[in-house]
């Protein structure tokens, strides 16, 4: 039998789906007997994220290290690298698993420095969209993708969270020159089960970051068009935090929707699901968003853009998928969802299929198997 591992997850922003992914991995890996820790940014997150940290801390034998990690490449990265190196060296991990562009940079560079010092550590990277959202022809995209290509030489394993991400990597960066694995995002067993709606539930809910990439502006425009389609007022909520919150509030007021679309801060997703039976995900770009998996597990109806790995969850031919950045198409499906009584029953994928393909326990098991295959090829577990 192989020994338990010391695993450190490195990432930048402790918000959204990436943070959810790492919390689930940490919990499952800890329950399997491994010692797990987190290194992430200290500049982002608020009271909601603090509560999420409180939930996961009991599973973090290696603790939580928070340092200032800027979103964009800057000179301050050198200070961050040095401080991270000192912390990681003292923790002596067997595995450095980087998530997102900045987390991947830290894990692979520091892991390689430790390798030079004859310290044995596995260096892994999961992109979670991140750098793959950049256009391959833009100056920033060319820079970021070139850096990703160079970092392959410092990488023992690349994990893709959906097949779309794998294909995007090959298209924008090139065929990987290191070990790869496709391991879907997964949700915990406790996330499966119907969450009934409250008596004051609204017709539609948007849950996520309030930034243009996620499409809150499309949600507002499509909501207005849906009202016109069906000929009477509707209700909706936008739940989340982000840099463009005030812009969307102004947008709703200018369109006369301030009384029919509410704006609430980020909350536990189970509480958000109780506020509507229909979840709208109008993103302009995604990898494999957790909100789709969580909503399906909670037996909610999901309407989403045909972007990223979402079709891999809803089904490639699902009529719940809409043309990205097209509010006419989005409003058409929103209208169908609330005017056809059996719409969700007909369109949503079978819950058993979702459970078998998108399970946190399977995700964690396959990820740890990859760690061991890198550290101890051929070892029995």
C-alpha positions in Angstrom: 0.0 0.0 0.0 1.1 3.6 -0.7 1.5 6.2 2.0 -1.0 9.1 2.5 0.0 12.2 0.6 0.6 15.8 1.6 -1.3 17.9 -1.0 -1.3 21.6 -1.4 -3.8 23.3 -3.7 -2.6 26.7 -5.1 -5.0 29.1 -6.7 -5.7 32.8 -6.9 -9.3 33.8 -6.1 -11.3 32.0 -3.4 -14.6 32.7 -5.1 -17.0 30.9 -7.5 -16.6 27.5 -9.1 -12.8 27.1 -8.7 -13.1 27.6 -5.0 -16.0 25.1 -4.9 -13.9 22.6 -6.8 -11.0 22.9 -4.4 -13.2 22.7 -1.3 -14.7 19.5 -2.6 -11.3 18.0 -3.5 -9.9 19.0 -0.1 -12.8 17.4 1.8 -12.8 14.2 -0.2 -9.0 13.9 -0.1 -8.9 14.5 3.6 -11.6 11.9 4.2 -9.4 9.4 2.2 -6.6 10.0 4.7 -4.4 12.6 3.0 -3.1 15.8 4.5 -4.4 18.8 2.5 -3.8 22.5 2.5 -4.7 25.7 0.5 -2.6 28.6 -0.7 -4.6 31.4 -2.2 -5.2 35.2 -2.6 -5.9 37.4 0.4 -7.3 40.3 -1.6 -10.6 38.8 -2.8 -13.6 37.3 -1.1 -15.9 38.6 1.6 -18.2 37.4 4.4 -19.7 34.7 2.2 -16.3 33.3 1.3 -15.2 33.5 5.0 -18.1 31.2 5.8 -17.0 28.8 3.1 -13.5 28.8 4.5 -15.0 27.9 7.9 -16.7 24.9 6.4 -13.5 23.5 4.8 -10.9 24.3 7.5 -11.6 21.1 9.5 -10.4 19.2 6.4 -7.1 21.2 6.0 -4.4 19.5 8.1 -1.8 21.7 6.2 -3.9 24.9 6.9 -4.7 27.9 4.8 -2.1 30.4 3.6 -3.4 33.6 2.1 -1.1 36.1 0.3 -1.7 39.0 -2.0 -1.9 37.5 -5.5 -2.8 39.9 -8.3 -5.0 38.9 -11.2 -2.7 40.2 -13.9 1.0 39.6 -14.4 3.0 42.3 -12.5 6.3 42.9 -10.6 4.5 42.0 -7.4 4.5 38.4 -8.6 8.1 38.1 -7.6 7.3 38.9 -4.0 4.4 36.5 -4.1 6.6 33.8 -5.5 9.2 34.3 -2.8 6.7 34.3 0.1 4.9 31.3 -1.4 8.2 29.4 -1.9 9.1 29.8 1.8 5.6 28.7 2.9 5.6 25.7 0.6 9.1 24.6 1.5 8.1 24.5 5.2 5.0 22.5 4.4 6.9 19.9 2.4 4.1 18.7 0.2 4.2 15.6 -2.0 1.8 17.3 -4.5 1.6 20.9 -5.6 -1.7 21.2 -7.5 -2.2 24.6 -9.2 -5.6 25.8 -10.3 -6.2 28.6 -12.8 -3.4 30.6 -14.5 -1.8 32.2 -11.4 -2.2 29.1 -9.3 -0.7 27.0 -12.0 2.2 29.4 -12.3 3.0 29.3 -8.6 2.7 25.5 -8.3 4.8 24.6 -11.3 7.6 27.2 -10.8 7.9 26.5 -7.0 7.6 22.8 -7.5 10.4 23.0 -10.1 12.7 24.9 -7.8 12.1 22.3 -5.1 13.0 19.6 -7.7 16.3 21.3 -8.4 16.9 21.1 -4.6 16.4 17.3 -4.9 12.9 17.5 -3.3 10.4 15.0 -4.8 7.1 16.7 -5.6 4.4 16.2 -8.2 3.5 19.4 -10.2 -0.1 19.4 -11.5 -2.2 22.0 -13.3 -5.9 22.4 -13.9 -6.8 25.5 -16.0 -10.5 25.9 -15.1 -11.0 28.0 -18.3 -8.7 30.8 -17.2 -6.1 31.5 -19.8 -8.1 29.5 -22.3 -10.7 32.3 -22.4 -8.3 34.6 -24.2 -8.4 34.8 -28.0 -5.4 33.1 -29.5 -4.8 36.1 -31.8 -5.0 38.9 -29.2 -1.7 40.3 -27.8 -2.6 39.2 -24.3 -3.7 35.8 -25.5 -0.5 35.2 -27.4 1.5 36.1 -24.3 -0.5 33.9 -21.9 -0.7 30.9 -24.3 3.0 31.1 -25.0 3.7 31.1 -21.2 1.4 28.1 -20.8 3.3 26.3 -23.5 6.6 27.0 -21.8 5.2 25.9 -18.4 4.5 22.4 -19.8 8.2 21.6 -19.4 7.6 22.1 -15.6 4.4 20.1 -15.5 3.9 16.5 -14.5 0.2 16.4 -15.2 -2.5 18.4 -16.9 -6.1 17.9 -15.7 -9.0 19.0 -18.0 -12.4 19.4 -16.3 -14.3 18.8 -19.5 -13.6 17.7 -23.0 -14.3 21.3 -24.3 -11.3 22.4 -22.1 -9.1 19.7 -23.6 -10.0 20.7 -27.1 -9.6 24.4 -26.4 -6.1 23.7 -25.0 -5.0 21.8 -28.1 -6.5 24.5 -30.4 -5.0 27.6 -28.6 -1.8 26.2 -27.0 -1.1 23.0 -28.8 -1.2 19.2 -28.2 0.1 18.7 -24.6 3.6 17.4 -24.2 3.0 16.0 -20.8 0.7 13.6 -19.1 -3.0 14.6 -19.3 -6.3 13.4 -17.7 -9.9 14.3 -18.3 -11.6 14.4 -14.8 -15.0 16.1 -14.7 -16.0 18.5 -12.0 -18.3 16.8 -9.5 -20.7 17.6 -6.7 -21.0 15.9 -3.4 -23.7 13.3 -2.5 -25.3 15.8 -0.1 -25.9 18.1 -3.1 -28.3 15.6 -4.8 -31.9 15.9 -3.8 -34.8 18.2 -4.6 -34.7 21.7 -3.1 -38.3 22.9 -3.0 -39.1 26.5 -3.8 -40.4 28.9 -1.2 -43.9 30.4 -1.4 -42.4 33.7 -2.5 -40.2 32.2 -5.2 -39.5 34.1 -8.4 -39.8 32.9 -12.0 -36.1 33.1 -12.8 -32.8 33.3 -10.9 -29.3 34.2 -11.9 -26.6 33.0 -9.5 -23.0 33.9 -10.0 -20.3 36.5 -10.4 -21.6 39.9 -11.4 -19.2 40.5 -14.4 -19.8 40.7 -18.1 -18.2 37.3 -18.9 -21.0 35.6 -17.0 -23.7 37.5 -18.8 -25.8 39.3 -16.2 -26.6 42.0 -18.7 -27.9 39.3 -21.1 -30.1 38.0 -18.3 -31.6 41.5 -17.8 -32.2 42.0 -21.5 -33.7 38.5 -22.0 -36.0 38.9 -19.0 -37.5 42.1 -20.5 -38.0 40.3 -23.8 -39.6 37.3 -22.1 -42.1 39.6 -20.4 -43.0 41.1 -23.8 -43.3 37.5 -25.3 -45.8 36.3 -22.8 -47.6 39.6 -22.3 -47.4 40.1 -18.5 -44.9 41.0 -15.8 -42.5 38.4 -14.3 -40.2 38.3 -11.4 -36.5 37.4 -11.1 -33.5 37.6 -8.8 -29.8 38.2 -9.5 -27.7 36.7 -6.6 -24.0 37.3 -6.4 -21.2 39.8 -6.0 -18.7 41.2 -8.5 -17.1 44.3 -10.0 -20.0 45.2 -12.2 -22.8 45.1 -9.6 -23.6 48.8 -9.8 -23.7 48.8 -13.6 -26.4 46.0 -13.6 -28.4 47.8 -10.9 -28.4 51.0 -13.1 -29.3 48.9 -16.2 -32.3 47.4 -14.4 -33.5 50.8 -13.2 -33.1 52.4 -16.6 -35.2 49.7 -18.2 -38.0 50.0 -15.6 -37.2 46.6 -14.1 -36.0 47.7 -10.7 -39.2 46.4 -9.0 -39.3 43.1 -10.8 -35.6 42.0 -10.7 -34.1 41.9 -7.2 -30.4 42.0 -6.5 -29.1 40.0 -3.5 -25.5 39.4 -2.3 -23.8 36.0 -2.6 -25.3 33.3 -0.4 -25.1 29.5 0.0 -26.3 28.0 -3.2 -28.9 25.8 -1.5 -30.6 29.0 -0.1 -30.5 30.5 -3.6 -32.1 27.5 -5.2 -35.1 27.8 -2.8 -35.9 31.1 -4.4 -36.7 29.8 -7.9 -37.3 26.6 -9.9 -35.6 27.9 -13.0 -31.9 28.8 -13.1 -30.5 30.8 -16.0 -26.8 30.6 -16.9 -26.2 33.2 -19.7 -22.4 33.0 -19.8 -20.3 34.3 -22.7 -17.6 31.8 -21.8 -17.2 28.9 -19.4 -15.3 25.7 -18.7 -17.5 23.4 -16.7 -19.5 25.7 -14.4 -20.5 24.3 -11.0 -23.8 26.2 -10.9 -25.1 24.0 -13.7 -24.1 20.8 -11.9 -25.4 22.0 -8.6 -28.7 23.1 -10.1 -29.2 19.8 -11.9 -28.4 17.9 -8.7 -31.0 20.0 -6.8 -33.5 19.1 -9.6 -33.9 22.6 -10.9 -34.6 23.6 -14.5 -31.5 25.0 -16.1 -31.4 27.3 -19.2 -27.8 28.0 -20.3 -25.6 29.3 -23.1 -24.1 26.7 -25.4 -20.6 27.4 -24.2 -17.7 25.5 -22.7 -18.6 22.1 -21.2 -22.2 22.9 -20.5 -23.5 20.7 -23.3 -21.6 17.8 -21.8 -23.8 18.2 -18.7 -27.2 19.1 -20.3 -26.7 17.0 -23.4 -25.3 18.1 -26.8 -28.8 18.3 -28.3 -30.6 19.8 -25.4 -33.2 22.5 -26.2 -32.3 24.2 -22.9 -29.1 25.3 -24.6 -29.2 28.8 -26.2 -27.1 30.7 -28.7 -24.4 32.6 -26.7 -24.8 36.4 -26.5 -28.3 36.1 -28.1 -31.0 37.6 -25.9 -33.7 36.7 -28.4 -32.9 33.0 -28.2 -32.5 33.2 -24.5 -35.9 34.8 -24.0 -37.5 32.3 -26.3 -36.4 29.4 -24.1 -37.2 31.3 -20.9 -40.8 31.8 -22.1 -41.1 28.1 -23.0 -39.8 27.1 -19.6 -42.6 28.9 -17.7 -45.4 28.4 -20.1 -45.1 24.7 -20.8 -46.0 22.8 -17.6 -43.9 19.7 -18.4 -40.9 21.6 -19.9 -38.3 20.7 -17.2 -39.5 17.1 -17.0 -39.0 16.7 -20.8 -35.8 18.6 -21.2 -33.6 18.1 -18.2 -31.1 15.2 -18.1 -31.8 12.1 -16.0 -30.6 12.7 -12.4 -28.9 9.3 -12.3 -26.8 10.1 -15.3 -25.7 13.4 -13.7 -24.8 11.5 -10.4 -22.7 8.9 -12.2 -20.8 11.4 -14.4 -20.3 14.4 -12.1 -19.6 13.0 -8.6 -17.1 14.7 -6.2 -16.0 11.3 -4.8 -15.1 10.1 -8.3 -13.4 13.4 -9.1 -11.2 13.2 -6.0 -10.5 9.5 -6.5 -9.3 9.9 -10.1 -7.3 13.0 -9.1 -5.4 11.2 -6.4 -4.8 8.2 -8.7 -3.1 10.6 -11.0 -1.0 12.0 -8.2 0.2 8.4 -7.3 0.8 7.5 -11.0 3.2 10.5 -11.2 4.9 9.9 -7.9 4.9 6.1 -7.8 4.3 4.7 -11.3 2.9 1.1 -11.1 2.4 1.2 -7.4 -0.7 -0.6 -6.0 -3.3 1.4 -4.0 
